[in-house]
Amino acid sequence: MINNILLITGSATIIIWGTAHLAPTKSVIKDFGDISTDNKNIIKMEWIIEGLSLIFAGSLVMAITLFGEIKSLTASIVYIASSVYLFSMAILSLFTGFRVNFLPFKLYPLIFTVSGVLIVTGSLLLEVKI
């Protein structure tokens, strides 16, 4: 039971953060000022890709947890791969976005790490008889 709560909380956090990431796309591009159309399209594409990849990772964990066999090898692979992805994003964000003087960017490493830890912990508790 607690493992499901941890897995769902970790995945929901990433889904929400990914969704929130998509909302300001237009204003982010505007904040870059007078740049070429190509550069605007690149920023738009990268901004949307990050939001969608977060939503995908969270949705995959959520779907396996709610509708799959959570003690299967497939579920374990999904949980581990999603956690590795989140920890990688946390490290990347620590060295890039964390340096930006804008609070949401400083929250990225924390949110990614906490979500990854929740997913790892939830998946490890599947093996423990409580």
N, CA, C and O atoms as a Tinker XYZ file with bonds, in Angstrom:
   520  protein
     1  N      0.826000   -1.206000    0.000000    73     2
     2  CA     0.000000    0.000000    0.000000    64     1     3
     3  C      0.864000    1.261000    0.000000    63     2     4     5
     4  O      0.680000    2.147000   -0.835000    81     3
     5  N      1.820000    1.337000    0.954000    73     3     6
     6  CA     2.682000    2.526000    1.014000    64     5     7
     7  C      3.518000    2.656000   -0.252000    63     6     8     9
     8  O      3.808000    3.764000   -0.704000    81     7
     9  N      3.910000    1.500000   -0.830000    73     7    10
    10  CA     4.688000    1.550000   -2.064000    64     9    11
    11  C      3.887000    2.213000   -3.185000    63    10    12    13
    12  O      4.444000    2.998000   -3.952000    81    11
    13  N      2.597000    1.914000   -3.294000    73    11    14
    14  CA     1.758000    2.542000   -4.322000    64    13    15
    15  C      1.651000    4.051000   -4.100000    63    14    16    17
    16  O      1.694000    4.832000   -5.051000    81    15
    17  N      1.513000    4.446000   -2.848000    73    15    18
    18  CA     1.427000    5.879000   -2.534000    64    17    19
    19  C      2.705000    6.591000   -2.958000    63    18    20    21
    20  O      2.648000    7.668000   -3.550000    81    19
    21  N      3.859000    5.994000   -2.658000    73    19    22
    22  CA     5.137000    6.596000   -3.040000    64    21    23
    23  C      5.285000    6.668000   -4.561000    63    22    24    25
    24  O      5.698000    7.692000   -5.106000    81    23
    25  N      4.945000    5.576000   -5.233000    73    23    26
    26  CA     5.056000    5.550000   -6.691000    64    25    27
    27  C      4.115000    6.558000   -7.354000    63    26    28    29
    28  O      4.508000    7.265000   -8.282000    81    27
    29  N      2.897000    6.618000   -6.882000    73    27    30
    30  CA     1.921000    7.554000   -7.463000    64    29    31
    31  C      2.302000    9.002000   -7.148000    63    30    32    33
    32  O      2.171000    9.877000   -8.005000    81    31
    33  N      2.768000    9.256000   -5.937000    73    31    34
    34  CA     3.182000   10.618000   -5.572000    64    33    35
    35  C      4.369000   11.065000   -6.422000    63    34    36    37
    36  O      4.381000   12.181000   -6.941000    81    35
    37  N      5.371000   10.187000   -6.564000    73    35    38
    38  CA     6.536000   10.525000   -7.388000    64    37    39
    39  C      6.161000   10.769000   -8.831000    63    38    40    41
    40  O      6.641000   11.723000   -9.445000    81    39
    41  N      5.311000    9.923000   -9.383000    73    39    42
    42  CA     4.927000   10.090000  -10.785000    64    41    43
    43  C      4.010000   11.300000  -10.979000    63    42    44    45
    44  O      4.138000   12.021000  -11.969000    81    43
    45  N      3.099000   11.522000  -10.053000    73    43    46
    46  CA     2.189000   12.674000  -10.166000    64    45    47
    47  C      2.962000   13.991000  -10.088000    63    46    48    49
    48  O      2.643000   14.947000  -10.796000    81    47
    49  N      3.967000   14.035000   -9.234000    73    47    50
    50  CA     4.786000   15.249000   -9.109000    64    49    51
    51  C      5.448000   15.593000  -10.435000    63    50    52    53
    52  O      5.475000   16.755000  -10.842000    81    51
    53  N      5.976000   14.588000  -11.099000    73    51    54
    54  CA     6.641000   14.817000  -12.384000    64    53    55
    55  C      5.633000   15.169000  -13.477000    63    54    56    57
    56  O      5.919000   16.010000  -14.330000    81    55
    57  N      4.473000   14.547000  -13.462000    73    55    58
    58  CA     3.434000   14.891000  -14.442000    64    57    59
    59  C      3.010000   16.350000  -14.264000    63    58    60    61
    60  O      2.892000   17.088000  -15.242000    81    59
    61  N      2.787000   16.758000  -13.033000    73    59    62
    62  CA     2.381000   18.143000  -12.750000    64    61    63
    63  C      3.480000   19.120000  -13.140000    63    62    64    65
    64  O      3.213000   20.160000  -13.741000    81    63
    65  N      4.731000   18.775000  -12.788000    73    63    66
    66  CA     5.846000   19.669000  -13.114000    64    65    67
    67  C      6.016000   19.770000  -14.635000    63    66    68    69
    68  O      6.279000   20.856000  -15.152000    81    67
    69  N      5.871000   18.663000  -15.348000    73    67    70
    70  CA     5.970000   18.688000  -16.806000    64    69    71
    71  C      4.867000   19.516000  -17.432000    63    70    72    73
    72  O      5.104000   20.258000  -18.385000    81    71
    73  N      3.657000   19.389000  -16.896000    73    71    74
    74  CA     2.529000   20.178000  -17.394000    64    73    75
    75  C      2.751000   21.665000  -17.126000    63    74    76    77
    76  O      2.498000   22.504000  -17.990000    81    75
    77  N      3.221000   21.980000  -15.929000    73    75    78
    78  CA     3.503000   23.377000  -15.585000    64    77    79
    79  C      4.642000   23.934000  -16.440000    63    78    80    81
    80  O      4.704000   25.136000  -16.695000    81    79
    81  N      5.524000   23.068000  -16.874000    73    79    82
    82  CA     6.645000   23.475000  -17.718000    64    81    83
    83  C      6.156000   23.947000  -19.084000    63    82    84    85
    84  O      6.769000   24.826000  -19.690000    81    83
    85  N      5.065000   23.376000  -19.570000    73    83    86
    86  CA     4.550000   23.731000  -20.895000    64    85    87
    87  C      3.852000   25.095000  -20.910000    63    86    88    89
    88  O      3.899000   25.809000  -21.912000    81    87
    89  N      3.214000   25.446000  -19.813000    73    87    90
    90  CA     2.379000   26.649000  -19.771000    64    89    91
    91  C      3.114000   27.937000  -20.154000    63    90    92    93
    92  O      2.569000   28.720000  -20.932000    81    91
    93  N      4.319000   28.195000  -19.647000    73    91    94
    94  CA     4.947000   29.488000  -19.947000    64    93    95
    95  C      5.798000   29.520000  -21.216000    63    94    96    97
    96  O      6.602000   30.437000  -21.386000    81    95
    97  N      5.643000   28.561000  -22.095000    73    95    98
    98  CA     6.516000   28.456000  -23.273000    64    97    99
    99  C      6.567000   29.765000  -24.060000    63    98   100   101
   100  O      7.650000   30.239000  -24.405000    81    99
   101  N      5.425000   30.339000  -24.339000    73    99   102
   102  CA     5.384000   31.568000  -25.139000    64   101   103
   103  C      6.119000   32.717000  -24.446000    63   102   104   105
   104  O      6.855000   33.461000  -25.094000    81   103
   105  N      5.923000   32.865000  -23.134000    73   103   106
   106  CA     6.597000   33.963000  -22.432000    64   105   107
   107  C      8.095000   33.712000  -22.287000    63   106   108   109
   108  O      8.876000   34.664000  -22.259000    81   107
   109  N      8.505000   32.460000  -22.196000    73   107   110
   110  CA     9.936000   32.145000  -22.135000    64   109   111
   111  C     10.609000   32.592000  -23.429000    63   110   112   113
   112  O     11.671000   33.214000  -23.403000    81   111
   113  N      9.991000   32.275000  -24.547000    73   111   114
   114  CA    10.551000   32.661000  -25.842000    64   113   115
   115  C     10.616000   34.188000  -25.953000    63   114   116   117
   116  O     11.600000   34.747000  -26.439000    81   115
   117  N      9.561000   34.844000  -25.496000    73   115   118
   118  CA     9.514000   36.305000  -25.534000    64   117   119
   119  C     10.635000   36.920000  -24.702000    63   118   120   121
   120  O     11.196000   37.950000  -25.076000    81   119
   121  N     10.965000   36.283000  -23.561000    73   119   122
   122  CA    12.011000   36.800000  -22.671000    64   121   123
   123  C     13.407000   36.772000  -23.307000    63   122   124   125
   124  O     14.315000   37.453000  -22.830000    81   123
   125  N     13.581000   35.996000  -24.370000    73   123   126
   126  CA    14.866000   35.960000  -25.049000    64   125   127
   127  C     15.078000   37.193000  -25.920000    63   126   128   129
   128  O     16.173000   37.415000  -26.439000    81   127
   129  N     14.036000   37.985000  -26.075000    73   127   130
   130  CA    14.160000   39.233000  -26.822000    64   129   131
   131  C     14.156000   39.027000  -28.321000    63   130   132   133
   132  O     13.508000   38.118000  -28.841000    81   131
   133  N     14.883000   39.876000  -28.998000    73   131   134
   134  CA    14.910000   39.879000  -30.464000    64   133   135
   135  C     15.921000   38.856000  -30.966000    63   134   136   137
   136  O     17.103000   39.157000  -31.132000    81   135
   137  N     15.433000   37.640000  -31.204000    73   135   138
   138  CA    16.281000   36.582000  -31.753000    64   137   139
   139  C     15.639000   36.062000  -33.034000    63   138   140   141
   140  O     14.473000   36.344000  -33.312000    81   139
   141  N     16.387000   35.320000  -33.794000    73   139   142
   142  CA    15.888000   34.841000  -35.086000    64   141   143
   143  C     14.720000   33.870000  -34.903000    63   142   144   145
   144  O     14.535000   33.293000  -33.832000    81   143
   145  N     13.952000   33.706000  -35.953000    73   143   146
   146  CA    12.827000   32.768000  -35.948000    64   145   147
   147  C     13.319000   31.347000  -35.695000    63   146   148   149
   148  O     12.683000   30.583000  -34.969000    81   147
   149  N     14.458000   30.996000  -36.300000    73   147   150
   150  CA    15.020000   29.665000  -36.066000    64   149   151
   151  C     15.326000   29.452000  -34.589000    63   150   152   153
   152  O     14.998000   28.403000  -34.034000    81   151
   153  N     15.946000   30.430000  -33.954000    73   151   154
   154  CA    16.263000   30.306000  -32.531000    64   153   155
   155  C     14.997000   30.225000  -31.676000    63   154   156   157
   156  O     14.953000   29.478000  -30.699000    81   155
   157  N     13.986000   30.982000  -32.038000    73   155   158
   158  CA    12.707000   30.904000  -31.325000    64   157   159
   159  C     12.109000   29.508000  -31.447000    63   158   160   161
   160  O     11.601000   28.957000  -30.471000    81   159
   161  N     12.170000   28.943000  -32.642000    73   159   162
   162  CA    11.628000   27.597000  -32.852000    64   161   163
   163  C     12.429000   26.538000  -32.094000    63   162   164   165
   164  O     11.860000   25.573000  -31.584000    81   163
   165  N     13.735000   26.717000  -32.022000    73   163   166
   166  CA    14.578000   25.777000  -31.274000    64   165   167
   167  C     14.240000   25.835000  -29.785000    63   166   168   169
   168  O     14.092000   24.795000  -29.142000    81   167
   169  N     14.119000   27.027000  -29.241000    73   167   170
   170  CA    13.773000   27.179000  -27.823000    64   169   171
   171  C     12.397000   26.582000  -27.556000    63   170   172   173
   172  O     12.201000   25.865000  -26.575000    81   171
   173  N     11.442000   26.887000  -28.442000    73   171   174
   174  CA    10.087000   26.341000  -28.289000    64   173   175
   175  C     10.124000   24.811000  -28.298000    63   174   176   177
   176  O      9.524000   24.162000  -27.441000    81   175
   177  N     10.831000   24.248000  -29.270000    73   175   178
   178  CA    10.913000   22.800000  -29.387000    64   177   179
   179  C     11.534000   22.187000  -28.126000    63   178   180   181
   180  O     10.990000   21.231000  -27.573000    81   179
   181  N     12.645000   22.719000  -27.679000    73   179   182
   182  CA    13.335000   22.163000  -26.508000    64   181   183
   183  C     12.494000   22.317000  -25.242000    63   182   184   185
   184  O     12.457000   21.412000  -24.408000    81   183
   185  N     11.832000   23.439000  -25.098000    73   183   186
   186  CA    10.996000   23.689000  -23.923000    64   185   187
   187  C      9.830000   22.694000  -23.883000    63   186   188   189
   188  O      9.515000   22.135000  -22.832000    81   187
   189  N      9.201000   22.484000  -25.032000    73   187   190
   190  CA     8.076000   21.551000  -25.116000    64   189   191
   191  C      8.554000   20.115000  -24.928000    63   190   192   193
   192  O      7.890000   19.329000  -24.253000    81   191
   193  N      9.692000   19.765000  -25.515000    73   191   194
   194  CA    10.217000   18.407000  -25.373000    64   193   195
   195  C     10.470000   18.071000  -23.905000    63   194   196   197
   196  O     10.137000   16.973000  -23.459000    81   195
   197  N     11.048000   18.989000  -23.160000    73   195   198
   198  CA    11.310000   18.699000  -21.748000    64   197   199
   199  C     10.003000   18.486000  -20.987000    63   198   200   201
   200  O      9.894000   17.552000  -20.192000    81   199
   201  N      9.029000   19.332000  -21.220000    73   199   202
   202  CA     7.740000   19.164000  -20.552000    64   201   203
   203  C      7.083000   17.836000  -20.909000    63   202   204   205
   204  O      6.580000   17.133000  -20.032000    81   203
   205  N      7.087000   17.493000  -22.188000    73   203   206
   206  CA     6.470000   16.239000  -22.622000    64   205   207
   207  C      7.229000   15.014000  -22.109000    63   206   208   209
   208  O      6.616000   14.003000  -21.766000    81   207
   209  N      8.549000   15.100000  -22.057000    73   207   210
   210  CA     9.309000   13.946000  -21.561000    64   209   211
   211  C      9.065000   13.723000  -20.073000    63   210   212   213
   212  O      9.043000   12.581000  -19.614000    81   211
   213  N      8.885000   14.791000  -19.325000    73   211   214
   214  CA     8.545000   14.648000  -17.906000    64   213   215
   215  C      7.154000   14.035000  -17.747000    63   214   216   217
   216  O      6.947000   13.141000  -16.927000    81   215
   217  N      6.216000   14.523000  -18.534000    73   215   218
   218  CA     4.857000   13.970000  -18.492000    64   217   219
   219  C      4.879000   12.493000  -18.877000    63   218   220   221
   220  O      4.196000   11.680000  -18.253000    81   219
   221  N      5.658000   12.141000  -19.897000    73   219   222
   222  CA     5.747000   10.749000  -20.326000    64   221   223
   223  C      6.328000    9.861000  -19.228000    63   222   224   225
   224  O      5.773000    8.805000  -18.924000    81   223
   225  N      7.431000   10.281000  -18.640000    73   223   226
   226  CA     8.068000    9.470000  -17.590000    64   225   227
   227  C      7.117000    9.272000  -16.415000    63   226   228   229
   228  O      6.981000    8.160000  -15.905000    81   227
   229  N      6.461000   10.342000  -15.985000    73   227   230
   230  CA     5.507000   10.226000  -14.886000    64   229   231
   231  C      4.309000    9.373000  -15.250000    63   230   232   233
   232  O      3.836000    8.585000  -14.432000    81   231
   233  N      3.817000    9.521000  -16.463000    73   231   234
   234  CA     2.655000    8.745000  -16.912000    64   233   235
   235  C      2.970000    7.266000  -17.020000    63   234   236   237
   236  O      2.128000    6.423000  -16.712000    81   235
   237  N      4.168000    6.951000  -17.454000    73   235   238
   238  CA     4.580000    5.555000  -17.568000    64   237   239
   239  C      4.618000    4.883000  -16.195000    63   238   240   241
   240  O      4.108000    3.777000  -16.019000    81   239
   241  N      5.224000    5.563000  -15.233000    73   239   242
   242  CA     5.258000    5.026000  -13.864000    64   241   243
   243  C      3.840000    4.911000  -13.316000    63   242   244   245
   244  O      3.493000    3.904000  -12.700000    81   243
   245  N      3.029000    5.925000  -13.533000    73   243   246
   246  CA     1.646000    5.922000  -13.045000    64   245   247
   247  C      0.854000    4.771000  -13.668000    63   246   248   249
   248  O      0.138000    4.055000  -12.967000    81   247
   249  N      0.982000    4.594000  -14.979000    73   247   250
   250  CA     0.224000    3.534000  -15.664000    64   249   251
   251  C      0.630000    2.143000  -15.187000    63   250   252   253
   252  O     -0.228000    1.292000  -14.952000    81   251
   253  N      1.914000    1.913000  -15.047000    73   251   254
   254  CA     2.384000    0.606000  -14.560000    64   253   255
   255  C      1.878000    0.366000  -13.139000    63   254   256   257
   256  O      1.456000   -0.739000  -12.798000    81   255
   257  N      1.925000    1.404000  -12.325000    73   255   258
   258  CA     1.499000    1.268000  -10.927000    64   257   259
   259  C      0.005000    0.997000  -10.820000    63   258   260   261
   260  O     -0.413000    0.142000  -10.041000    81   259
   261  N     -0.799000    1.711000  -11.589000    73   259   262
   262  CA    -2.248000    1.578000  -11.481000    64   261   263
   263  C     -2.824000    0.401000  -12.266000    63   262   264   265
   264  O     -3.810000   -0.202000  -11.841000    81   263
   265  N     -2.214000    0.068000  -13.416000    73   263   266
   266  CA    -2.833000   -0.913000  -14.297000    64   265   267
   267  C     -1.973000   -2.133000  -14.613000    63   266   268   269
   268  O     -2.454000   -3.086000  -15.226000    81   267
   269  N     -0.723000   -2.113000  -14.204000    73   267   270
   270  CA     0.179000   -3.204000  -14.546000    64   269   271
   271  C      0.438000   -4.132000  -13.376000    63   270   272   273
   272  O     -0.097000   -3.958000  -12.281000    81   271
   273  N      1.257000   -5.101000  -13.634000    73   271   274
   274  CA     1.712000   -6.025000  -12.595000    64   273   275
   275  C      2.965000   -5.408000  -11.991000    63   274   276   277
   276  O      4.059000   -5.541000  -12.540000    81   275
   277  N      2.800000   -4.728000  -10.854000    73   275   278
   278  CA     3.892000   -3.914000  -10.324000    64   277   279
   279  C      5.076000   -4.727000   -9.800000    63   278   280   281
   280  O      6.148000   -4.168000   -9.565000    81   279
   281  N      4.901000   -6.015000   -9.616000    73   279   282
   282  CA     6.018000   -6.850000   -9.171000    64   281   283
   283  C      6.711000   -7.557000  -10.333000    63   282   284   285
   284  O      7.519000   -8.459000  -10.109000    81   283
   285  N      6.408000   -7.165000  -11.563000    73   283   286
   286  CA     7.001000   -7.808000  -12.740000    64   285   287
   287  C      8.364000   -7.195000  -13.054000    63   286   288   289
   288  O      8.709000   -6.119000  -12.567000    81   287
   289  N      9.113000   -7.897000  -13.866000    73   287   290
   290  CA    10.403000   -7.395000  -14.339000    64   289   291
   291  C     10.205000   -6.117000  -15.151000    63   290   292   293
   292  O     10.994000   -5.178000  -15.043000    81   291
   293  N      9.153000   -6.085000  -15.960000    73   291   294
   294  CA     8.865000   -4.896000  -16.766000    64   293   295
   295  C      8.641000   -3.676000  -15.884000    63   294   296   297
   296  O      9.169000   -2.601000  -16.167000    81   295
   297  N      7.867000   -3.833000  -14.824000    73   295   298
   298  CA     7.621000   -2.716000  -13.907000    64   297   299
   299  C      8.927000   -2.269000  -13.260000    63   298   300   301
   300  O      9.187000   -1.070000  -13.149000    81   299
   301  N      9.736000   -3.209000  -12.839000    73   299   302
   302  CA    11.024000   -2.863000  -12.222000    64   301   303
   303  C     11.893000   -2.057000  -13.172000    63   302   304   305
   304  O     12.527000   -1.080000  -12.774000    81   303
   305  N     11.917000   -2.477000  -14.438000    73   303   306
   306  CA    12.708000   -1.756000  -15.439000    64   305   307
   307  C     12.173000   -0.337000  -15.628000    63   306   308   309
   308  O     12.949000    0.614000  -15.717000    81   307
   309  N     10.862000   -0.198000  -15.688000    73   307   310
   310  CA    10.255000    1.131000  -15.835000    64   309   311
   311  C     10.603000    2.002000  -14.638000    63   310   312   313
   312  O     10.981000    3.161000  -14.814000    81   311
   313  N     10.485000    1.478000  -13.435000    73   311   314
   314  CA    10.784000    2.257000  -12.236000    64   313   315
   315  C     12.253000    2.667000  -12.173000    63   314   316   317
   316  O     12.571000    3.811000  -11.846000    81   315
   317  N     13.134000    1.741000  -12.486000    73   315   318
   318  CA    14.572000    2.042000  -12.452000    64   317   319
   319  C     14.930000    3.047000  -13.541000    63   318   320   321
   320  O     15.628000    4.026000  -13.277000    81   319
   321  N     14.458000    2.810000  -14.761000    73   319   322
   322  CA    14.779000    3.711000  -15.870000    64   321   323
   323  C     14.237000    5.117000  -15.616000    63   322   324   325
   324  O     14.916000    6.102000  -15.903000    81   323
   325  N     13.041000    5.214000  -15.090000    73   323   326
   326  CA    12.449000    6.530000  -14.794000    64   325   327
   327  C     13.239000    7.245000  -13.709000    63   326   328   329
   328  O     13.458000    8.454000  -13.788000    81   327
   329  N     13.662000    6.507000  -12.705000    73   327   330
   330  CA    14.453000    7.107000  -11.625000    64   329   331
   331  C     15.810000    7.573000  -12.126000    63   330   332   333
   332  O     16.263000    8.662000  -11.774000    81   331
   333  N     16.459000    6.756000  -12.947000    73   331   334
   334  CA    17.750000    7.152000  -13.519000    64   333   335
   335  C     17.582000    8.416000  -14.367000    63   334   336   337
   336  O     18.411000    9.324000  -14.315000    81   335
   337  N     16.509000    8.461000  -15.140000    73   335   338
   338  CA    16.213000    9.654000  -15.937000    64   337   339
   339  C     16.054000   10.878000  -15.033000    63   338   340   341
   340  O     16.627000   11.932000  -15.309000    81   339
   341  N     15.286000   10.743000  -13.966000    73   339   342
   342  CA    15.053000   11.877000  -13.071000    64   341   343
   343  C     16.332000   12.309000  -12.359000    63   342   344   345
   344  O     16.580000   13.505000  -12.208000    81   343
   345  N     17.148000   11.348000  -11.920000    73   343   346
   346  CA    18.406000   11.696000  -11.270000    64   345   347
   347  C     19.360000   12.370000  -12.259000    63   346   348   349
   348  O     20.096000   13.286000  -11.891000    81   347
   349  N     19.344000   11.920000  -13.496000    73   347   350
   350  CA    20.166000   12.552000  -14.537000    64   349   351
   351  C     19.705000   13.984000  -14.781000    63   350   352   353
   352  O     20.523000   14.896000  -14.909000    81   351
   353  N     18.407000   14.171000  -14.845000    73   351   354
   354  CA    17.858000   15.519000  -15.023000    64   353   355
   355  C     18.194000   16.416000  -13.825000    63   354   356   357
   356  O     18.451000   17.608000  -13.990000    81   355
   357  N     18.188000   15.840000  -12.633000    73   355   358
   358  CA    18.536000   16.607000  -11.433000    64   357   359
   359  C     19.983000   17.088000  -11.508000    63   358   360   361
   360  O     20.275000   18.241000  -11.190000    81   359
   361  N     20.883000   16.205000  -11.929000    73   359   362
   362  CA    22.300000   16.573000  -12.041000    64   361   363
   363  C     22.484000   17.631000  -13.129000    63   362   364   365
   364  O     23.180000   18.624000  -12.920000    81   363
   365  N     21.863000   17.419000  -14.283000    73   363   366
   366  CA    21.940000   18.406000  -15.358000    64   365   367
   367  C     21.408000   19.757000  -14.890000    63   366   368   369
   368  O     22.021000   20.793000  -15.149000    81   367
   369  N     20.282000   19.746000  -14.210000    73   367   370
   370  CA    19.670000   20.988000  -13.722000    64   369   371
   371  C     20.535000   21.673000  -12.672000    63   370   372   373
   372  O     20.558000   22.900000  -12.578000    81   371
   373  N     21.234000   20.885000  -11.898000    73   371   374
   374  CA    22.107000   21.450000  -10.865000    64   373   375
   375  C     23.230000   22.265000  -11.493000    63   374   376   377
   376  O     23.637000   23.294000  -10.954000    81   375
   377  N     23.724000   21.802000  -12.629000    73   375   378
   378  CA    24.836000   22.484000  -13.292000    64   377   379
   379  C     24.398000   23.516000  -14.321000    63   378   380   381
   380  O     25.236000   24.250000  -14.844000    81   379
   381  N     23.122000   23.589000  -14.621000    73   379   382
   382  CA    22.652000   24.541000  -15.633000    64   381   383
   383  C     21.575000   25.461000  -15.058000    63   382   384   385
   384  O     21.862000   26.605000  -14.707000    81   383
   385  N     20.356000   24.974000  -14.960000    73   383   386
   386  CA    19.223000   25.797000  -14.519000    64   385   387
   387  C     19.373000   26.344000  -13.116000    63   386   388   389
   388  O     18.850000   27.416000  -12.814000    81   387
   389  N     20.075000   25.628000  -12.253000    73   387   390
   390  CA    20.244000   26.082000  -10.867000    64   389   391
   391  C     21.021000   27.390000  -10.799000    63   390   392   393
   392  O     20.912000   28.136000   -9.826000    81   391
   393  N     21.795000   27.661000  -11.828000    73   391   394
   394  CA    22.597000   28.890000  -11.877000    64   393   395
   395  C     21.789000   30.097000  -12.332000    63   394   396   397
   396  O     22.257000   31.231000  -12.234000    81   395
   397  N     20.584000   29.860000  -12.828000    73   395   398
   398  CA    19.720000   30.939000  -13.294000    64   397   399
   399  C     19.043000   31.571000  -12.080000    63   398   400   401
   400  O     18.613000   30.873000  -11.162000    81   399
   401  N     18.956000   32.876000  -12.088000    73   399   402
   402  CA    18.374000   33.591000  -10.952000    64   401   403
   403  C     16.849000   33.667000  -11.096000    63   402   404   405
   404  O     16.270000   34.749000  -11.189000    81   403
   405  N     16.223000   32.496000  -11.111000    73   403   406
   406  CA    14.775000   32.384000  -11.236000    64   405   407
   407  C     14.362000   31.159000  -10.437000    63   406   408   409
   408  O     14.794000   30.047000  -10.742000    81   407
   409  N     13.528000   31.350000   -9.413000    73   407   410
   410  CA    13.226000   30.307000   -8.443000    64   409   411
   411  C     12.806000   28.963000   -9.042000    63   410   412   413
   412  O     13.331000   27.936000   -8.610000    81   411
   413  N     11.888000   28.913000  -10.013000    73   411   414
   414  CA    11.512000   27.593000  -10.547000    64   413   415
   415  C     12.704000   26.777000  -11.066000    63   414   416   417
   416  O     12.724000   25.555000  -10.920000    81   415
   417  N     13.687000   27.438000  -11.666000    73   415   418
   418  CA    14.859000   26.713000  -12.151000    64   417   419
   419  C     15.680000   26.158000  -10.991000    63   418   420   421
   420  O     16.301000   25.103000  -11.115000    81   419
   421  N     15.684000   26.858000   -9.881000    73   419   422
   422  CA    16.408000   26.376000   -8.709000    64   421   423
   423  C     15.695000   25.197000   -8.051000    63   422   424   425
   424  O     16.315000   24.439000   -7.306000    81   423
   425  N     14.403000   25.036000   -8.319000    73   423   426
   426  CA    13.635000   23.923000   -7.766000    64   425   427
   427  C     13.789000   22.629000   -8.564000    63   426   428   429
   428  O     13.511000   21.550000   -8.042000    81   427
   429  N     14.228000   22.721000   -9.815000    73   427   430
   430  CA    14.343000   21.531000  -10.665000    64   429   431
   431  C     15.122000   20.400000   -9.996000    63   430   432   433
   432  O     14.595000   19.291000   -9.898000    81   431
   433  N     16.360000   20.632000   -9.528000    73   431   434
   434  CA    17.113000   19.510000   -8.939000    64   433   435
   435  C     16.384000   18.868000   -7.762000    63   434   436   437
   436  O     16.390000   17.646000   -7.617000    81   435
   437  N     15.769000   19.675000   -6.940000    73   435   438
   438  CA    15.044000   19.165000   -5.777000    64   437   439
   439  C     13.836000   18.332000   -6.207000    63   438   440   441
   440  O     13.636000   17.225000   -5.707000    81   439
   441  N     13.043000   18.852000   -7.117000    73   439   442
   442  CA    11.838000   18.147000   -7.560000    64   441   443
   443  C     12.196000   16.841000   -8.261000    63   442   444   445
   444  O     11.570000   15.811000   -8.011000    81   443
   445  N     13.191000   16.879000   -9.129000    73   443   446
   446  CA    13.601000   15.662000   -9.834000    64   445   447
   447  C     14.155000   14.624000   -8.854000    63   446   448   449
   448  O     13.846000   13.438000   -8.966000    81   447
   449  N     14.967000   15.065000   -7.903000    73   447   450
   450  CA    15.560000   14.133000   -6.934000    64   449   451
   451  C     14.495000   13.530000   -6.032000    63   450   452   453
   452  O     14.474000   12.317000   -5.828000    81   451
   453  N     13.620000   14.349000   -5.497000    73   451   454
   454  CA    12.566000   13.845000   -4.608000    64   453   455
   455  C     11.667000   12.856000   -5.359000    63   454   456   457
   456  O     11.332000   11.799000   -4.825000    81   455
   457  N     11.283000   13.188000   -6.567000    73   455   458
   458  CA    10.433000   12.284000   -7.350000    64   457   459
   459  C     11.150000   10.968000   -7.639000    63   458   460   461
   460  O     10.553000    9.897000   -7.533000    81   459
   461  N     12.423000   11.047000   -8.001000    73   459   462
   462  CA    13.200000    9.840000   -8.247000    64   461   463
   463  C     13.327000    8.979000   -7.000000    63   462   464   465
   464  O     13.216000    7.755000   -7.070000    81   463
   465  N     13.560000    9.621000   -5.856000    73   463   466
   466  CA    13.670000    8.884000   -4.589000    64   465   467
   467  C     12.335000    8.230000   -4.233000    63   466   468   469
   468  O     12.309000    7.087000   -3.777000    81   467
   469  N     11.240000    8.937000   -4.434000    73   467   470
   470  CA     9.922000    8.355000   -4.155000    64   469   471
   471  C      9.685000    7.116000   -5.020000    63   470   472   473
   472  O      9.179000    6.106000   -4.529000    81   471
   473  N     10.042000    7.188000   -6.287000    73   471   474
   474  CA     9.839000    6.053000   -7.192000    64   473   475
   475  C     10.758000    4.890000   -6.812000    63   474   476   477
   476  O     10.317000    3.742000   -6.768000    81   475
   477  N     12.021000    5.179000   -6.541000    73   475   478
   478  CA    12.952000    4.114000   -6.145000    64   477   479
   479  C     12.500000    3.461000   -4.849000    63   478   480   481
   480  O     12.476000    2.235000   -4.740000    81   479
   481  N     12.141000    4.277000   -3.871000    73   479   482
   482  CA    11.709000    3.738000   -2.579000    64   481   483
   483  C     10.439000    2.900000   -2.742000    63   482   484   485
   484  O     10.339000    1.806000   -2.187000    81   483
   485  N      9.480000    3.413000   -3.497000    73   483   486
   486  CA     8.257000    2.671000   -3.733000    64   485   487
   487  C      8.514000    1.346000   -4.423000    63   486   488   489
   488  O      7.874000    0.343000   -4.107000    81   487
   489  N      9.455000    1.338000   -5.372000    73   487   490
   490  CA     9.748000    0.088000   -6.081000    64   489   491
   491  C     10.525000   -0.879000   -5.178000    63   490   492   493
   492  O     10.331000   -2.091000   -5.281000    81   491
   493  N     11.382000   -0.385000   -4.314000    73   491   494
   494  CA    12.122000   -1.255000   -3.402000    64   493   495
   495  C     11.217000   -1.869000   -2.345000    63   494   496   497
   496  O     11.443000   -2.997000   -1.906000    81   495
   497  N     10.198000   -1.132000   -1.939000    73   495   498
   498  CA     9.267000   -1.653000   -0.940000    64   497   499
   499  C      8.409000   -2.784000   -1.500000    63   498   500   501
   500  O      7.798000   -3.536000   -0.741000    81   499
   501  N      8.362000   -2.905000   -2.820000    73   499   502
   502  CA     7.615000   -4.015000   -3.424000    64   501   503
   503  C      8.246000   -5.355000   -3.052000    63   502   504   505
   504  O      7.565000   -6.378000   -2.982000    81   503
   505  N      9.546000   -5.333000   -2.818000    73   503   506
   506  CA    10.276000   -6.563000   -2.504000    64   505   507
   507  C     10.231000   -6.885000   -1.030000    63   506   508   509
   508  O     10.519000   -8.018000   -0.642000    81   507
   509  N      9.875000   -5.919000   -0.190000    73   507   510
   510  CA     9.884000   -6.110000    1.256000    64   509   511
   511  C      8.473000   -6.463000    1.718000    63   510   512   513
   512  O      7.506000   -5.801000    1.341000    81   511
   513  N      8.364000   -7.480000    2.513000    73   511   514
   514  CA     7.054000   -7.866000    3.082000    64   513   515
   515  C      6.821000   -7.034000    4.337000    63   514   516   517
   516  O      7.506000   -7.201000    5.346000    81   515
   517  N      5.843000   -6.138000    4.256000    73   515   518
   518  CA     5.518000   -5.284000    5.410000    64   517   519
   519  C      4.220000   -5.718000    6.026000    63   518   520
   520  O      3.774000   -5.125000    7.009000    81   519
